[in-house]
Amino acid sequence: MQGKTNHKVFCYCTGCAVAFPHPKNAQVGAEFEIKPIEDFSPDSIILPTKDAIIQAGFNNWIFDTTNEKEWYSEQDINNEYLHKNT
């Protein structure tokens, strides 16, 4: 994911609804602090471009690509996870 206004690229698990700073944190046995998505992007998210993912240093973690039609859309995630308490 990427913060819409702060442009910070981070990882987000739609199954767990938790965010973390780097893909290496998602590895079995990795220790990391689980945070809500709001800690990385308090207003809303956008789906990052491949270039944004590479610039964030996550290029070694790209194994496949998808689009909103095949997965969650920006609107789905923003509505369900960021604005659920508003």
MDTraj code that builds the backbone (N, CA, C; nanometers):
import mdtraj as md
import numpy as np

residues = "MET GLN GLY LYS THR ASN HIS LYS VAL PHE CYS TYR CYS THR GLY CYS ALA VAL ALA PHE PRO HIS PRO LYS ASN ALA GLN VAL GLY ALA GLU PHE GLU ILE LYS PRO ILE GLU ASP PHE SER PRO ASP SER ILE ILE LEU PRO THR LYS ASP ALA ILE ILE GLN ALA GLY PHE ASN ASN TRP ILE PHE ASP THR THR ASN GLU LYS GLU TRP TYR SER GLU GLN ASP ILE ASN ASN GLU TYR LEU HIS LYS ASN THR".split()
xyz = np.array([
    [0.0829, -0.1168, 0.0000],
    [0.0000, 0.0000, 0.0000],
    [0.0880, 0.1240, 0.0000],
    [0.0243, 0.2362, -0.0271],
    [0.0953, 0.3637, -0.0241],
    [0.0022, 0.4689, 0.0338],
    [0.0559, 0.5505, 0.1226],
    [-0.0227, 0.6599, 0.1787],
    [-0.0594, 0.7592, 0.0706],
    [-0.1846, 0.7999, 0.0684],
    [-0.2299, 0.8905, -0.0375],
    [-0.1632, 1.0270, -0.0271],
    [-0.1474, 1.0787, 0.0939],
    [-0.0869, 1.2111, 0.1078],
    [0.0600, 1.2061, 0.1480],
    [0.1002, 1.1071, 0.2276],
    [0.2409, 1.1020, 0.2684],
    [0.3261, 1.0171, 0.1738],
    [0.2639, 0.9441, 0.0829],
    [0.3302, 0.8635, -0.0202],
    [0.4200, 0.7532, 0.0357],
    [0.4068, 0.7226, 0.1635],
    [0.4863, 0.6169, 0.2253],
    [0.4376, 0.4806, 0.1765],
    [0.5290, 0.3988, 0.1267],
    [0.4964, 0.2634, 0.0813],
    [0.5174, 0.1695, 0.1990],
    [0.4201, 0.0832, 0.2232],
    [0.4265, -0.0106, 0.3344],
    [0.3510, -0.1365, 0.2959],
    [0.3581, -0.2354, 0.3803],
    [0.2906, -0.3630, 0.3534],
    [0.1623, -0.3712, 0.4343],
    [0.0662, -0.4398, 0.3776],
    [-0.0623, -0.4539, 0.4443],
    [-0.1208, -0.5905, 0.4125],
    [-0.1657, -0.6600, 0.5132],
    [-0.2296, -0.7896, 0.4951],
    [-0.3805, -0.7703, 0.5026],
    [-0.4489, -0.7898, 0.3910],
    [-0.5946, -0.7737, 0.3902],
    [-0.6632, -0.8833, 0.4713],
    [-0.6004, -0.9986, 0.4845],
    [-0.6590, -1.1072, 0.5637],
    [-0.6532, -1.0806, 0.7124],
    [-0.5443, -1.0176, 0.7566],
    [-0.5238, -0.9912, 0.8997],
    [-0.5607, -0.8490, 0.9400],
    [-0.5711, -0.7604, 0.8427],
    [-0.5969, -0.6178, 0.8649],
    [-0.4883, -0.5542, 0.9510],
    [-0.3633, -0.5903, 0.9244],
    [-0.2499, -0.5287, 0.9932],
    [-0.1497, -0.4784, 0.8903],
    [-0.0735, -0.3782, 0.9301],
    [0.0279, -0.3200, 0.8434],
    [0.1650, -0.3380, 0.9070],
    [0.2661, -0.3373, 0.8231],
    [0.4027, -0.3491, 0.8712],
    [0.4947, -0.2790, 0.7722],
    [0.6128, -0.2376, 0.8170],
    [0.6957, -0.1491, 0.7353],
    [0.7656, -0.2116, 0.6150],
    [0.7916, -0.3406, 0.6176],
    [0.8720, -0.4002, 0.5101],
    [0.8289, -0.5447, 0.4868],
    [0.8351, -0.5947, 0.3634],
    [0.7950, -0.7325, 0.3352],
    [0.8730, -0.8370, 0.4141],
    [0.9973, -0.8078, 0.4509],
    [1.0740, -0.9060, 0.5275],
    [1.0076, -0.9365, 0.6613],
    [0.9241, -0.8435, 0.7090],
    [0.8541, -0.8643, 0.8343],
    [0.7432, -0.9676, 0.8245],
    [0.7058, -1.0046, 0.7042],
    [0.5976, -1.1014, 0.6849],
    [0.6487, -1.2448, 0.6792],
    [0.7760, -1.2645, 0.6951],
    [0.8337, -1.3979, 0.6875],
    [0.8066, -1.4779, 0.8149],
    [0.7885, -1.6059, 0.8003],
    [0.7670, -1.6937, 0.9151],
    [0.8853, -1.6794, 1.0092],
    [0.8574, -1.6565, 1.1355],
    [0.9604, -1.6434, 1.2363],
    [1.0130, -1.5019, 1.2535],
    [0.9700, -1.4097, 1.1681],
    [1.0151, -1.2711, 1.1815],
    [0.9470, -1.2056, 1.3004],
    [1.0202, -1.1217, 1.3666],
    [0.9625, -1.0459, 1.4777],
    [0.9348, -0.9041, 1.4295],
    [0.8153, -0.8585, 1.4531],
    [0.7811, -0.7217, 1.4160],
    [0.6591, -0.6770, 1.4938],
    [0.6453, -0.5480, 1.5023],
    [0.5311, -0.4904, 1.5717],
    [0.4147, -0.4788, 1.4748],
    [0.3020, -0.5341, 1.5129],
    [0.1805, -0.5250, 1.4314],
    [0.1163, -0.3896, 1.4580],
    [0.0834, -0.3212, 1.3507],
    [0.0256, -0.1877, 1.3636],
    [-0.0999, -0.1770, 1.2780],
    [-0.1906, -0.0889, 1.3168],
    [-0.3062, -0.0645, 1.2307],
    [-0.2626, 0.0165, 1.1088],
    [-0.3361, 0.0047, 1.0034],
    [-0.3023, 0.0742, 0.8796],
    [-0.2947, 0.2260, 0.9001],
    [-0.3720, 0.2781, 0.9935],
    [-0.3734, 0.4215, 1.0201],
    [-0.2370, 0.4735, 1.0665],
    [-0.1546, 0.3872, 1.1256],
    [-0.0214, 0.4292, 1.1686],
    [0.0696, 0.4605, 1.0502],
    [0.0409, 0.4052, 0.9348],
    [0.1221, 0.4291, 0.8159],
    [0.0605, 0.5341, 0.7249],
    [-0.0706, 0.5399, 0.7232],
    [-0.1410, 0.6369, 0.6395],
    [-0.2725, 0.6730, 0.7066],
    [-0.2725, 0.7818, 0.7835],
    [-0.3924, 0.8146, 0.8615],
    [-0.5135, 0.8593, 0.7816],
    [-0.4940, 0.9046, 0.6575],
    [-0.6097, 0.9541, 0.5827],
    [-0.6660, 0.8516, 0.4869],
    [-0.5870, 0.8002, 0.3957],
    [-0.6335, 0.6979, 0.3020],
    [-0.5136, 0.6408, 0.2280],
    [-0.5377, 0.5344, 0.1528],
    [-0.4299, 0.4684, 0.0793],
    [-0.4569, 0.4729, -0.0702],
    [-0.3513, 0.4494, -0.1441],
    [-0.3609, 0.4230, -0.2867],
    [-0.2793, 0.2971, -0.3114],
    [-0.3048, 0.2307, -0.4211],
    [-0.2231, 0.1165, -0.4581],
    [-0.0972, 0.1703, -0.5245],
    [0.0203, 0.1334, -0.4758],
    [0.1433, 0.1894, -0.5322],
    [0.1715, 0.1356, -0.6720],
    [0.2403, 0.2147, -0.7486],
    [0.2863, 0.1689, -0.8791],
    [0.4080, 0.0793, -0.8589],
    [0.4433, 0.0062, -0.9604],
    [0.5634, -0.0768, -0.9520],
    [0.6860, 0.0107, -0.9265],
    [0.6912, 0.1277, -0.9894],
    [0.8039, 0.2184, -0.9671],
    [0.8112, 0.2642, -0.8209],
    [0.6975, 0.2935, -0.7587],
    [0.6963, 0.3346, -0.6183],
    [0.7444, 0.2214, -0.5280],
    [0.7072, 0.0994, -0.5624],
    [0.7509, -0.0177, -0.4843],
    [0.9026, -0.0348, -0.4957],
    [0.9536, -0.0172, -0.6143],
    [1.0986, -0.0282, -0.6354],
    [1.1720, 0.0836, -0.5624],
    [1.1210, 0.2061, -0.5702],
    [1.1842, 0.3189, -0.5018],
    [1.1847, 0.3012, -0.3506],
    [1.0864, 0.2299, -0.2976],
    [1.0803, 0.2044, -0.1535],
    [1.1783, 0.0953, -0.1114],
    [1.2414, 0.0309, -0.2086],
    [1.3373, -0.0736, -0.1776],
    [1.2763, -0.2113, -0.1640],
    [1.1558, -0.2289, -0.2152],
    [1.0852, -0.3567, -0.2042],
    [1.0975, -0.4396, -0.3326],
    [1.1814, -0.3966, -0.4265],
    [1.1863, -0.4625, -0.5568],
    [1.2220, -0.6104, -0.5489],
    [1.2992, -0.6525, -0.4520],
    [1.3327, -0.7946, -0.4386],
    [1.2163, -0.8771, -0.3851],
    [1.1075, -0.8117, -0.3490],
    [0.9921, -0.8801, -0.2913],
    [0.8747, -0.8858, -0.3875],
    [0.8920, -0.8408, -0.5101],
    [0.7853, -0.8469, -0.6105],
    [0.7902, -0.9851, -0.6752],
    [0.6843, -1.0622, -0.6550],
    [0.6777, -1.1964, -0.7126],
    [0.5704, -1.2073, -0.8194],
    [0.4740, -1.1164, -0.8165],
    [0.3636, -1.1191, -0.9110],
    [0.2977, -0.9825, -0.9078],
    [0.2159, -0.9539, -1.0048],
    [0.1405, -0.8293, -1.0056],
    [-0.0071, -0.8621, -1.0234],
    [-0.0904, -0.7678, -0.9852],
    [-0.2346, -0.7849, -0.9976],
    [-0.2959, -0.6477, -1.0183],
    [-0.4267, -0.6422, -1.0306],
    [-0.4938, -0.5135, -1.0408],
    [-0.6196, -0.5164, -0.9547],
    [-0.6851, -0.4014, -0.9460],
    [-0.8028, -0.3903, -0.8599],
    [-0.9134, -0.4873, -0.8979],
    [-0.9252, -0.5222, -1.0244],
    [-1.0313, -0.6122, -1.0670],
    [-1.0093, -0.7536, -1.0159],
    [-0.8829, -0.7879, -0.9877],
    [-0.8500, -0.9226, -0.9403],
    [-0.8365, -0.9296, -0.7887],
    [-0.8313, -0.8166, -0.7211],
    [-0.8022, -0.8141, -0.5785],
    [-0.8850, -0.7055, -0.5135],
    [-0.8446, -0.6586, -0.3991],
    [-0.9145, -0.5494, -0.3317],
    [-0.8859, -0.4181, -0.4037],
    [-0.9852, -0.3319, -0.4120],
    [-0.9641, -0.2007, -0.4717],
    [-0.9216, -0.1019, -0.3627],
    [-0.8691, 0.0116, -0.4050],
    [-0.8360, 0.1172, -0.3097],
    [-0.9601, 0.1544, -0.2288],
    [-1.0722, 0.1660, -0.2978],
    [-1.1958, 0.2041, -0.2302],
    [-1.2373, 0.0995, -0.1274],
    [-1.2260, -0.0286, -0.1624],
    [-1.2596, -0.1353, -0.0675],
    [-1.1790, -0.1211, 0.0611],
    [-1.0486, -0.1053, 0.0459],
    [-0.9620, -0.0978, 0.1628],
    [-0.9874, 0.0302, 0.2406],
    [-0.9985, 0.1416, 0.1721],
    [-1.0261, 0.2673, 0.2418],
    [-1.1582, 0.2618, 0.3163],
    [-1.2611, 0.2086, 0.2526],
    [-1.3920, 0.2024, 0.3177],
    [-1.3932, 0.1072, 0.4365],
    [-1.3366, -0.0102, 0.4189],
    [-1.3459, -0.1120, 0.5232],
    [-1.2508, -0.0899, 0.6395],
    [-1.1292, -0.0465, 0.6107],
    [-1.0295, -0.0436, 0.7159],
    [-0.9953, 0.0951, 0.7678],
    [-1.0012, 0.1965, 0.6856],
    [-0.9629, 0.3294, 0.7321],
    [-1.0791, 0.4096, 0.7863],
    [-1.1958, 0.3894, 0.7313],
    [-1.3083, 0.4741, 0.7691],
    [-1.4158, 0.3990, 0.8463],
    [-1.3775, 0.2860, 0.9006],
    [-1.4764, 0.2039, 0.9724],
    [-1.5246, 0.2693, 1.1009],
    [-1.4452, 0.3598, 1.1564],
    [-1.4830, 0.4250, 1.2817],
    [-1.5339, 0.5668, 1.2619],
    [-1.5559, 0.6057, 1.1375],
    [-1.6019, 0.7435, 1.1147],
    [-1.7506, 0.7481, 1.0943],
])
top = md.Topology()
chain = top.add_chain()
for i, resn in enumerate(residues, 1):
    res = top.add_residue(resn, chain, resSeq=i)
    for name in ("N", "CA", "C"):
        top.add_atom(name, md.element.get_by_symbol(name[0]), res)
traj = md.Trajectory(xyz[None], top)
